[in-house]
Amino acid sequence: MLWLTCLLCTTALAQSKQFTLKGSVKDGNGQSIPGVTIQVVGTTTGTATDANGNYSFSTSLSPGSYVLNFSSVGYSPAKETITLGNAETITTNVMLKEDIANLDEVVVTSPGQQAERRSLGNAISTIKAADLQQSGSAGLINSLQGKVPGAQIVQNSGDPSGSISIRLRGIKSLSGSSDPLYVIDGVIVSNQSANVSQLAVADQIASAQPGTNRLADISPNDIATLSVLNGAAAAAQYGSRAANGVVIITTKRGATGAPKISFSTSFNINELRKSVPVNMYNKTFGNAQQRLFPIQTFAPGSAQQAAIALNPATTFLEIRRDGTTNYLLSNVVDNVPRYNYFDQIFRTGYGTDNSISVSGGRDNTQYYVSFGYLKNEGIIKGTDFTRYNFRARLDQRLTNWAKLSAGLTYANSFSNEKANGNVFYSPMNSVTILNNIYDITKRDASGNLQAVEGPRVNPLSTIEDMRFTQSVNRTVSDVQLNLTPLKGLSVDYILGVDTYGQVGQNYIRPYPYAAQASLGANLYPQGYSATGNNTVFQINTDLNVSYERQLSERFKLNAIAGYSYQFFRSDYSIAQGQNLSPFIETVGGAASTTVQANYSLDRFNLSGYFAQATIGYNNLAFITAAVRRDQSSKFSPSVTNQFYPKVSGSFVVSDLSFWKDASFSKALNSLKLRLSYGEAGNLSGVGSYSRFYQFTPVAYLGKNTLLPGAQLANPLVRPERMAEVEGGVDLSFVNNRIGLGVTVYNQQIKDLVVNRALAPSSGGTSIVNNVGTMENKGVEMVLDLVPVKTKNFSWDVTAIFNSNRNKVLSLGSPAIAISSPAGAPYLLQGQPASVYYGTGYARNPDGTLLLTPAGFPQSERASSQATGSTEFTPARTAEGQPDTRFPTANIVIANPNPKWTGSFTTNLNYKALTLHVLLDMVQGVDVFNADRRTRQGVGMGDYVEKELKGEIPRGYIFAIYNTEEWRVESGSYTKLREVALSYTLPKLIKNVSNINVALVGRNLYSWDKYTGFDPETNAGGTNDLLRGLDFGNVPIPRTYQVKLSATF
């Protein structure tokens, strides 16, 4: 068969002739459309229109009739039949009609595979390159905020190398990541955040995950399109890695024609958008040097006498809290200097983002080469992120039926960081934890910073005496072969490799004032040094065979079958030590008794077969069925084989003859119904070695031996599994000026991996088991409007609404605490994931606060409450007060899962002038603001100022200090995410076109009631379960950008 195919193709080549196909593509208003894909149907021959909507390419074909297919996002595709004969040049000009419903839009469903949107029974979102270029951000995921239906994208930190989280349709795992799978040009790439530069904080931040998402290595300037597959049915081809959704990224390629040079450069300014209230009132309680003066208590006797010795005028106020009598300082001291330490750690940062690309091609060869340079300073002094990018893509058409493509991306980045916010020697927390009565800029005769109150670090030490850096080298490469040997038959092979290395350097200088400030061991008073290394290698190889055939006049078949193999390897090592020698900043200068070295590795593979078939009827009704079988080294042979089915259907009702003749068809132009069911897996919740016994080396009789761990082996642990039903409708109205897409879904997730606690009699303390279940139910709506569309002026609007309801159904135990540096996040049966479960206010039956006799709020008490339960019986005394003989009640005080998210985007174009505005909304969400309480306790907060001025009673802060509900605030916001005003200059220079100047603003303003810096924050980093925590985070800056771009 193969010999016969080659013979037929060789014969065809012998009869072929060289032709040049050219023309232009315009819209209904006569405006040129750049970036339109043109392809000779049934071959690998094609190109794309240039910036002026023109195209030209050469091809070698046998004389005869052929079909040219023209497609572009937002337009209905067009097909034009051409006849190749004696003429060597064929000119075909095409007009594309706007299609706001996008039913005929061709979208990427998997690498190398495309389908018309009308045939899909599930929702797929497509983001164009232009949507990324006006975001004002050099981060790929940041640029997606407010643009993807069903996605909650949170920038966890404002640090230039900080992380960002993306969740599609909610949380999917209780042990692993809910991050989507990312595929770039067919290469599965890692977005893992490994900590190599924050090693000093690693054992102090609980389950928080500091670090940089590795998609920070990818430049948005190289992206052509991005497809987001939210649901299990859409992503079923990816099987065991598809439960979290899939993001398919297609990069830019060359097109036939003269070399085209595209250049862009920008300059940006980053500044603090909003500060927090700081007590600048020059008074205090007790004496001028009193630590924790708002909450410090003094028992009668020696404690009170010591306070009086410091200030004979000292007086005390008796206050009862939680059934005990306490004494607070009540006398006011005047003329106390106060400083705003934030002025010493914040700055205005500057940055630049530059890119240049060269693309072109002729006959059978197309190329694309780009280079990028980014430098971005943070708003915390001493922080920045630098990235160099190089990318090359070569497309070589071997014959009319064979095409070879190779791509290479190289990225090198370097970041200067400061300590993670969850520790008290980070810049933000060193300020928050310190009474602001000290001049932190004072130095001794040697120029060293001086001590402040003990045991605290001088905030300037976090800027001047600590250095945390990370260097990354990464390559993403691929080789692809596409064969179309027979009509309707296509064979695609992809070999992709993603590999990178991270090197982190950590240094804390020995504090000159360590003894004077009585610094604790957790602050590394005698210095600290560490080096972290992480190397990652992953490879995927995919072979897909697709076949398309018109079975009859009415029925059409599209079928695909494929095989995939993936392998992942990582090696992680750290070396660290304390008590550094003078002038030595490496681990070599640490005391030998403190040096520690650790190494860990991860290896796993995944392979699977996939088959899918779509039957279309009259191009208006489609049914798709698919199945994937996976097996992975993470699981034992008895459970490794997993099957993931999918079935979907779509029906374009408006294509029925009765609809086209109906009077309402002019108002309601199109209607498509869709329904799908799919199952997908999640490997991230299961470690590669979770099914085995774990052993720890220990010393014994002068030798080393092994000690079994307390976690039992479980050879039957399985992948986490999600089943989803999705339904939707797509409509367009008023001559396709209005488009509406509505999707509803129900995800049932089972076999969730939980590290379940065991009774000691079982022989261990825990076991990794599939005992959890969870659900996500929600709705996604997208409204597109084009109120005005003329030759000189156009106005379009896009509104997105998402609502997801998450609930943990079962855990294997009533409650599981999420390890956190602050607050009390939990997994509770019957509640959304990651709710904060702790002490709340005592309330009257009508919901109002139950106050103490002195008029203060107080914590609720429970006479009975089961573990993990939200139901309890309030404990009351005869006077109706909370009975302090009973423990405090545990109440769900905060929910970090928003009720809804959404966005509003509008673009106004008048001739060469364009205005772009994006509003991003998150509503009905809570933030646990740990910093707010801390600022009050040390004396620098706004509540302290109110107590000193007598605006609230003395003792108010102390009364509610232990009630966790006091730290909860509304995290709802509407943020002016993007504003861009751009102008395309007239053609002033020969051979230079599309000179564009833009003014861009990002995160300019936020409408919210949050008292912290920014409600968009998360000290948990990339941990999807630890969310909604504000504890020393760097706030997200406001950014202004000036950008210039041109094409030569």
Beta strands, then each sheet from edge to edge (+ up, - down):
strand 1: 17-26
strand 2: 37-40
strand 3: 46-48
strand 4: 54-61
strand 5: 64-71
strand 6: 78-84
strand 7: 89-91
strand 8: 94-95
strand 9: 106-110
strand 10: 113-116
strand 11: 124-128
strand 12: 151-155
strand 13: 164-168
strand 14: 181-184
strand 15: 187-189
strand 16: 223-229
strand 17: 246-251
strand 18: 257-271
strand 19: 284-285
strand 20: 316-321
strand 21: 324-329
strand 22: 332-333
strand 23: 349-362
strand 24: 365-377
strand 25: 384-399
strand 26: 402-417
strand 27: 466-483
strand 28: 489-508
strand 29: 528-550
strand 30: 555-578
strand 31: 596-617
strand 32: 621-632
strand 33: 642-652
strand 34: 668-682
strand 35: 695-700
strand 36: 703-708
strand 37: 711-712
strand 38: 720-733
strand 39: 738-757
strand 40: 766-789
strand 41: 793-810
strand 42: 815-817
strand 43: 825-828
strand 44: 835-838
strand 45: 862-864
strand 46: 873-874
strand 47: 891-894
strand 48: 900-910
strand 49: 913-923
strand 50: 926-929
strand 51: 968-970
strand 52: 973-984
strand 53: 993-1002
strand 54: 1006-1008
strand 55: 1029-1030
strand 56: 1038-1047
sheet 1: 4+ 1- 7-
sheet 2: 4+ 1- 8-
sheet 3: 3+ 2- 5+ 6-
sheet 4: 9+ 10-
sheet 5: 11+ 16- 17+ 14+ 15-
sheet 6: 12+ 13-
sheet 7: 37+ 40+ 39- 38+ 34- 33+ 32- 31+ 30- 29+ 28- 27+ 26- 25+ 24- 23+ 18- 56+ 53- 52+ 49- 48+ 41-
sheet 8: 37+ 40+ 39- 38+ 34- 33+ 32- 31+ 30- 29+ 28- 27+ 26- 25+ 24- 23+ 18- 56+ 53- 52+ 54-
sheet 9: 19+ 22-
sheet 10: 20+ 21-
sheet 11: 35+ 36-
sheet 12: 42+ 43- 44+ 47-
sheet 13: 45+ 46-
sheet 14: 51+ 50- 55-
end
